[in-house]
Amino acid sequence: MSKDIDMALAQPHSFHLGSLLLVVNQERPDACEAAVHVQAWGEAHQVSVLHAEDLTAENTATPDLVVSLGGDGTVLRAVQILGGQNIPVLGVNFGTLGYLTSVEPSQLLDVLESLHAGVMPKDARLENRMMLKINVAQKDGGRHTLRALNEVVVEKVESGHTVRLEVAIDKSVFATYSADGLIVATPTGSTAYSLSARGPVLSPQHRAMVLTPVSPHMLFDRSLVLDPAEEVSITVRGHRDVTLSVDGLHFVALGPEDEVRVVSDAATACFLHIGQQRFHHILRQKFGLGDD
């Protein structure tokens, strides 16, 4: 599988499917039922079916395909499980219309049949998405390295108070924000939390980082669209604690002088999309644009 991030879209003619990994939203009975059908299909076709719940630090997996049964949140979990491996993710929609899911449940087994036969389904394409690499340096010596497909958020803990977050771009101080928080998003994440904070919408094939303040209490309240080669550093100033979240999940509490450094990741997330519907079509439907 090509890792060339300049080739955001590819149309392969063949595909080998010897194993697949299932990532399932366990809170959706219909998704759990679909997982049972996929398991039975795999046994009938001698395709190894792995389950995310069975993976451990010692028992890792390198499947040919990841099948996400749920909504966009389940897709995000699948990407996190892959840890930067460029393995295609097929998102099966068991929620409302999503930006990351690709096929409806009724299509799933037909798609797997085609892949098992070594033939890509009609109108199939592989799409690589930019990710973020996050390095956290805490004053107490804690060090963490994370990845995000959507965004990293540094945000206040206590309601009723703002926090002070100093932002440096390429190690040069840009501004200290008094705000509820800051979001650094990818183009894929521009339609997530950043959008609700009035950030811009970017095509997911674009490469950029979007820095968006959350409820800033200052004159400058605009988002910044930065080059992917730039580095964003966020340092906690003042005495109030903040929390660090990645792709919607809380990761760690941060204190004064803790620093979060964000750069574009060398790894990309790979998606297998089926059909003609593209990002702007989904955006049109999500926001009720047009008359149809």
C-alpha positions in Angstrom: 0.0 0.0 0.0 1.5 3.3 -1.0 2.3 5.8 1.7 2.8 8.7 -0.7 0.8 11.4 0.9 0.9 13.4 -2.3 -1.3 10.7 -3.8 -4.4 11.3 -1.7 -6.6 9.2 -4.0 -5.8 5.9 -5.6 -7.9 3.4 -7.6 -6.3 0.0 -7.1 -7.4 -2.9 -9.4 -6.8 -5.7 -7.0 -6.8 -6.5 -3.3 -5.7 -9.4 -1.1 -8.0 -10.2 1.8 -6.6 -12.9 4.0 -7.4 -11.3 7.4 -9.5 -8.5 8.7 -9.9 -6.7 12.0 -13.4 -5.8 13.4 -13.9 -2.7 15.5 -17.4 -2.6 16.7 -19.6 -0.1 18.6 -20.7 -2.4 21.3 -23.5 -0.1 22.3 -25.3 -0.7 19.0 -27.1 -4.1 18.8 -27.3 -3.9 15.0 -23.5 -3.4 14.8 -22.9 -6.3 17.1 -25.3 -8.5 15.0 -23.3 -7.5 11.9 -20.1 -8.5 13.6 -21.6 -12.0 14.0 -22.4 -12.2 10.3 -18.9 -11.1 9.4 -17.4 -13.7 11.7 -19.5 -16.4 10.0 -18.5 -15.1 6.6 -14.9 -15.2 7.5 -15.1 -18.8 8.7 -16.8 -19.8 5.5 -14.2 -18.1 3.3 -11.1 -19.0 5.4 -10.5 -15.4 6.2 -9.1 -14.7 9.7 -11.4 -12.3 11.6 -9.8 -10.6 14.5 -11.6 -8.5 17.1 -10.3 -5.3 18.6 -11.3 -6.4 22.1 -8.8 -9.3 21.8 -5.8 -7.2 21.0 -3.2 -6.6 23.7 0.3 -5.1 23.8 1.6 -8.6 23.2 -1.1 -9.7 20.8 -1.1 -7.1 18.0 -2.4 -7.5 14.5 -1.5 -6.5 11.0 -4.7 -7.3 9.0 -5.3 -6.6 5.3 -8.4 -4.6 6.2 -10.1 -3.0 9.2 -13.9 -3.0 9.2 -15.4 -0.4 11.5 -19.0 -1.1 12.5 -20.6 2.0 14.0 -20.3 5.7 13.3 -17.4 8.2 12.9 -16.4 7.6 16.5 -15.8 4.0 15.8 -13.7 4.8 12.8 -11.6 7.1 14.9 -11.1 4.3 17.4 -10.0 2.0 14.6 -7.4 4.5 13.4 -6.1 4.8 16.9 -5.8 1.0 17.2 -3.7 0.9 14.0 -1.1 3.2 15.6 0.1 4.6 12.3 0.0 1.5 10.2 -1.2 2.3 6.7 -3.9 -0.3 6.5 -7.2 0.5 4.8 -10.2 1.1 7.1 -13.7 0.4 5.7 -16.3 2.4 7.7 -19.8 0.8 7.8 -22.5 3.3 8.8 -24.6 2.2 11.8 -25.2 5.8 12.9 -26.4 9.0 11.3 -24.8 10.2 8.0 -21.0 10.4 8.8 -18.0 11.9 7.3 -15.8 8.8 7.7 -18.1 5.9 7.1 -18.3 4.6 3.5 -20.9 1.9 3.1 -24.3 0.9 4.5 -24.7 -2.5 6.4 -26.5 -4.0 3.5 -23.5 -3.6 1.2 -20.9 -5.0 3.6 -20.8 -8.7 2.6 -20.9 -7.9 -1.1 -17.8 -5.7 -0.6 -16.1 -8.4 1.3 -16.9 -11.0 -1.4 -15.3 -8.8 -4.0 -12.2 -8.2 -2.0 -11.9 -11.9 -1.2 -12.1 -12.6 -5.0 -9.2 -10.1 -5.4 -11.3 -7.6 -7.2 -11.9 -4.0 -6.0 -15.6 -3.1 -5.9 -16.9 -0.7 -8.6 -16.2 2.9 -7.7 -13.8 1.9 -4.9 -10.9 4.1 -4.0 -8.2 4.4 -1.4 -7.9 7.8 0.3 -5.0 8.8 2.6 -5.7 11.4 5.3 -3.2 13.6 7.2 -2.7 12.9 10.9 -1.1 14.8 13.8 1.7 13.8 16.0 1.5 15.1 19.5 4.4 15.2 22.0 3.5 16.1 25.6 6.2 17.3 28.0 5.0 17.6 31.6 6.8 19.6 34.3 6.9 16.5 36.6 8.8 14.6 33.9 5.9 12.8 32.2 6.4 12.3 28.4 3.7 11.1 26.0 3.6 10.6 22.2 0.1 10.4 20.6 -1.5 10.5 17.2 -4.7 12.2 16.1 -6.8 11.9 12.9 -9.3 14.7 13.9 -7.8 17.0 16.5 -6.0 17.6 19.8 -7.7 19.8 22.3 -6.2 21.6 25.3 -9.2 22.8 27.3 -10.2 24.1 30.8 -11.3 21.8 33.5 -13.4 24.2 35.7 -16.5 25.9 34.4 -16.7 29.6 34.8 -13.0 30.2 34.3 -10.8 30.7 31.3 -7.3 29.4 31.0 -4.1 31.0 29.7 -2.4 29.1 26.8 0.7 30.4 25.2 1.1 29.4 21.5 4.4 29.3 19.7 4.7 28.6 16.0 8.0 27.1 15.0 9.4 28.0 18.5 8.5 31.7 18.1 5.8 32.9 20.5 2.7 34.0 18.6 0.1 34.9 21.4 -1.1 33.9 24.8 -4.8 33.0 24.6 -7.3 33.7 27.3 -10.0 31.2 26.4 -11.9 28.0 27.2 -9.3 26.1 25.2 -7.5 25.6 21.9 -8.0 23.1 19.1 -5.4 21.9 16.6 -7.3 20.1 13.9 -6.5 18.3 10.7 -8.6 18.9 7.5 -10.5 15.8 8.4 -11.1 17.2 11.9 -12.2 20.6 10.5 -15.8 19.3 10.5 -15.6 18.1 14.1 -15.1 20.2 17.3 -13.2 23.0 15.3 -16.3 23.6 13.2 -18.5 24.0 16.3 -16.0 26.6 17.5 -16.5 28.5 14.2 -13.4 27.2 12.5 -13.1 26.9 8.7 -14.1 23.8 6.7 -11.2 22.2 4.8 -11.3 19.5 2.2 -10.0 16.3 3.8 -7.6 15.8 1.0 -5.9 19.1 1.9 -2.8 19.2 4.1 -2.8 21.8 6.8 -3.3 22.4 10.5 -6.1 24.5 11.9 -5.6 26.3 15.2 -9.0 27.4 16.6 -9.6 29.0 20.0 -12.6 28.0 22.0 -14.6 30.9 23.3 -11.6 33.3 23.4 -11.8 36.3 25.8 -9.6 38.5 23.7 -9.8 40.7 20.6 -8.1 38.2 18.3 -10.6 35.3 18.0 -9.8 33.9 14.5 -8.7 30.5 13.4 -5.3 30.1 11.9 -4.7 27.8 8.9 -1.0 26.7 9.1 1.3 24.9 6.8 1.7 21.2 7.7 5.5 21.7 8.0 5.0 24.2 10.9 5.1 23.2 14.5 2.5 24.4 17.1 3.5 24.5 20.7 0.9 25.1 23.5 2.2 25.9 27.0 -0.1 26.1 30.0 0.4 29.5 31.7 -1.1 30.5 35.0 -2.3 28.3 37.8 -5.4 26.7 36.4 -5.4 23.0 35.3 -6.4 22.0 31.8 -7.2 18.7 30.2 -5.7 17.2 27.0 -8.0 15.2 24.7 -7.2 13.4 21.4 -10.0 12.6 18.9 -12.7 13.2 21.5 -11.2 11.1 24.2 -9.7 12.6 27.4 -6.0 11.6 27.7 -4.2 13.4 30.5 -4.6 16.4 32.9 -2.0 19.2 32.4 -0.7 21.7 34.9 1.2 24.9 34.7 4.2 25.0 32.4 3.3 21.7 30.7 3.8 21.8 27.0 2.0 20.2 24.0 3.8 20.1 20.7 1.9 19.3 17.5 3.3 18.6 14.1 2.0 16.7 11.0 2.6 13.0 11.3 4.7 11.0 8.8 2.0 8.3 9.0 -1.4 8.7 7.3 -4.8 7.1 7.8 -6.0 5.1 4.9 -9.7 4.7 4.0 -11.4 2.4 1.6 -14.3 4.3 0.1 -17.0 2.8 -2.0 -19.3 4.8 -4.3 -19.3 8.2 -5.9 -20.3 10.3 -2.8 -17.6 12.7 -1.9 -16.9 15.1 1.0 -18.8 18.0 -0.4 -21.8 15.8 -1.1 -21.9 14.8 2.6 -21.4 18.4 3.7 -24.3 19.4 1.5 -26.6 16.8 3.1 -25.4 17.5 6.6 -26.3 21.2 6.4 -29.3 20.9 4.2 -27.7 23.0 1.4 -29.7 23.2 -1.9 -33.3 22.2 -2.6 -32.9 18.4 -2.7 
